[in-house]
């Protein structure tokens, strides 16, 4: 959520900083995250079936690629495709995370597990501009493009870690 909400909170500034568009086009661009999420909603079961254990890894890799593209592009079309890919990744990751959490707890604790997961989701949403602006200040670079590059690298590291975790993992069942 920290990465996902960087689009909503920074897109207008990003478009303006890079002379790609103004505030009026920013709303349209941000709406394309919803288009990506909608596409995911339609095909999530098929994606999970096709990608199996690697669905989260691949969705995160797509988000890393999208943020990498945002860090270097000056094309409105590539910006729109990137935010669509970010929405696609987020639209699949959130339900999968909830399902994985529920799969790893006993039914008695499912409401607590979902509540904690949702709380961290909203914490990421709240912290997004604070963390990313903080990273920019520490680096001495205020450009939104830098923040998107930082997210690309951070998510790429998570992809690599997740890939090796998935390779080593076995199905974990809840303990009663």
C-alpha positions, -999 to 999 in steps of 0.1 A, spaced: 0 0 0 29 23 7 40 19 -30 5 18 -44 -6 51 -28 25 69 -41 6 70 -74 -25 88 -59 -5 112 -38 22 121 -62 10 117 -97 -2 153 -103 32 165 -90 51 139 -111 32 149 -143 38 186 -137 75 182 -127 82 163 -159 60 185 -182 39 154 -191 6 169 -181 -12 188 -154 -36 182 -126 -65 177 -150 -48 147 -166 -36 133 -133 -71 122 -123 -74 103 -155 -40 87 -150 -47 77 -114 -80 62 -126 -60 37 -146 -49 20 -114 -85 11 -110 -86 -2 -146 -57 -25 -137 -75 -36 -105 -107 -43 -124 -88 -65 -149 -73 -84 -120 -107 -89 -105 -119 -105 -137 -89 -129 -141 -75 -134 -106 -86 -171 -103 -71 -179 -137 -39 -160 -128 -35 -179 -95 -41 -212 -114 -15 -204 -141 11 -188 -119 6 -211 -88 30 -202 -60 47 -175 -79 16 -153 -84 27 -128 -57 63 -127 -70 52 -121 -105 27 -94 -95 53 -76 -74 78 -79 -103 52 -62 -126 48 -34 -100 86 -30 -98 88 -28 -136 60 -2 -136 78 20 -110 111 16 -129 93 28 -161 78 58 -142 113 66 -129 126 71 -165 97 79 -188 85 111 -202 57 95 -222 21 99 -210 12 66 -227 39 48 -207 28 65 -175 -8 53 -181 4 17 -189 26 18 -158 -1 29 -134 -24 2 -150 2 -24 -142 5 -10 -106 -33 -13 -102 -31 -48 -117 -5 -59 -92 -23 -43 -62 -56 -57 -73 -42 -92 -70 -19 -88 -41 -44 -75 -15 -69 -104 -19 -41 -130 -20 -25 -116 11 -58 -118 30 -64 -153 18 -28 -164 28 -33 -148 62 -66 -167 67 -50 -199 55 -24 -196 82 -46 -190 112 -72 -212 129 -107 -201 121 -112 -188 156 -86 -161 150 -96 -152 114 -113 -119 124 -83 -108 144 -59 -117 115 -79 -98 89 -82 -68 113 -44 -67 118 -37 -72 81 -62 -44 73 -46 -21 99 -12 -25 83 -27 -19 49 -41 14 61 -8 22 79 10 18 46 -16 41 29 -11 67 56 27 64 57 32 65 19 38 103 15 56 106 48 81 77 41 87 87 4 91 124 12 115 114 40 135 92 17 138 120 -8 149 144 19 175 120 33 189 116 -3 186 153 -10 165 146 -40 130 161 -40 119 148 -75 90 124 -75 108 105 -102 135 96 -76 107 83 -52 94 60 -80 129 48 -87 134 41 -50 101 21 -50 112 1 -81 145 -9 -64 127 -17 -31 100 -38 -47 127 -56 -69 145 -66 -37 113 -79 -22 107 -99 -55 141 -115 -52 136 -124 -15 101 -136 -22 113 -157 -51 137 -176 -28 112 -180 0 87 -195 -25 113 -219 -38 120 -231 -3 85 -231 10 62 -260 16 25 -257 22 20 -244 57 -12 -254 75 -26 -238 106 -19 -254 139 -48 -261 162 
